[in-house]
Amino acid sequence: MIAAGLVLVTLAAALHVYIFWLESFAWTTRARAVFGTTADEAAATRELAFNQGFYNLFLAVIALAGVVLTLLTGAFDSPRPHLAGASLMLAGTGAMLAAALVLLASSPGKWRAAVAQGTLPLLAIVTVTATLVP
């Protein structure tokens, strides 16, 4: 079960690294098609998107730090992960899921994006949490 959790956390982090790249470096090019913005909207919100992209990167780094710590502390030697690693994984994916819920609540028309952003973190949280229960 811990292997599945580590994979799901890693996939959620990878998705957020991709979102970081879109928002911080491709906002006025490739990201326009993904987010459905005009050239003027992209230009006007470029600095905001750049900053927001780094939030996504930091969430990914926190989650991946949890994966690394879990692996370094013998994830497969015990049926349960080290609590520090699990805590970092849950902090990172929990914030990812919370951001997806905020997107859904604030822009219901963007429900597909919210589901895409929140599904992997939700699955990771369920799986990692399940490994913590004796």
N, C-alpha and C positions, 0 to 999 in steps of 0.2 A: 504494500500500500504506500510506503514512503517513496518508492521509485515513481509511482504515478503522481504523487504530490510534487516531487522535485521537477518532473517533466512539465506538469501544468504550470507551476510557478515560473519555470524558465520560458515557456511559451507566452505566458502573460507578460513577462518582462520584455521578451523580444518584440511583441506587438507594441509595447509602449516605447521602446527604442525607435521603432519605425515611425510612430506618431511624433516622437521628438524630432526625427529627421524631417518629416513633412512640415511641422510647424516652425521649426527653427531655421531650416535651410532651403526648403522647397515651397515655401508659403506662396510666393508670387508666380510659381511655375507649376509643377506637378500637383501640388496640394490644392490648387484652384479647382481641378476636376474632382478631386476626392471630396472636398468640402463644399463645392458648388458656389464659389464666390466669383465675383467679377474682378477684373483687373483693378478697378478703382477701390473696391472693398478690400482686396488683398493688400494694396499699397497703403491704405489707411490703417489697417490693423496689423501691419508687419511687425512692429515692435512688440505689441501685445502677444502675438502668436509666438514670436521668438522666446519671450519670457515663459509663456505657457508650455512650450516645448521642453524647456529645461525642467519644469515640474514633472513632466512625464518621464524624463530621463532619470531624475532623482528617485522616483518611485520604483523604476526598474532596477536601479543600483541597490536600493534597500532590499528588494525581493531577492536579487541575485546574491547579495551578501549573505542572506539567510541560507540560500542553497549551498554556497561555498562553505559556510560555517558548519552546516549540517553534514556535508560530505567529509569535512576535515575532522569532525568529532565522531566519526564511525557510524554513519547513518545506517549502514547495513549490518552492523554488529549488534544492533538492538532493534526490537520491533517498533520503538518510538524514537522520534528525533530528539536531539539535544534541544532543550527549551529555548536557549538563546537563538539558535538557528530558526526554529519554528516561529519564535516571536518576530524576528525580522521578516520572514516570509509572509506571516499574517499581517504585519504592519504595512508592508508594501502592497500586497494584493488587496487588503482591506481598503486602503486609500484609493486604489484603482477602481474597485467596485463602488465606493462612495462617489467618486467622480462620475461614473456612469449613471448612477441614480440621480445625481444633480442634473446631468444633461437631460435625462428622461423627464424629470420634474419641470425643468425650466423650458424645455423645447420638445414637447410631446411629438411634434412632427419629425423629430430626428431619432425616433425610437430604434430604427435599424442601427444607427451609429452607436446608440447607447447599449444595445444588445451586443453588438460586435465588440465594444470596449469592455463590457462587464462580464461576458460569459466565461472566459478563461479565468479571470480572477475569482469568480464565484465558485467554479469547479475546483480551483486550487485551494480555496479556503475550506470547502467541504472536505476535500481529501486530506489536507494537512491536519485539520482539526480532528478528523476521524483517527489519525495515527496517534493523537495525544490521549485519546480515551483508552483506559486500560481494559 
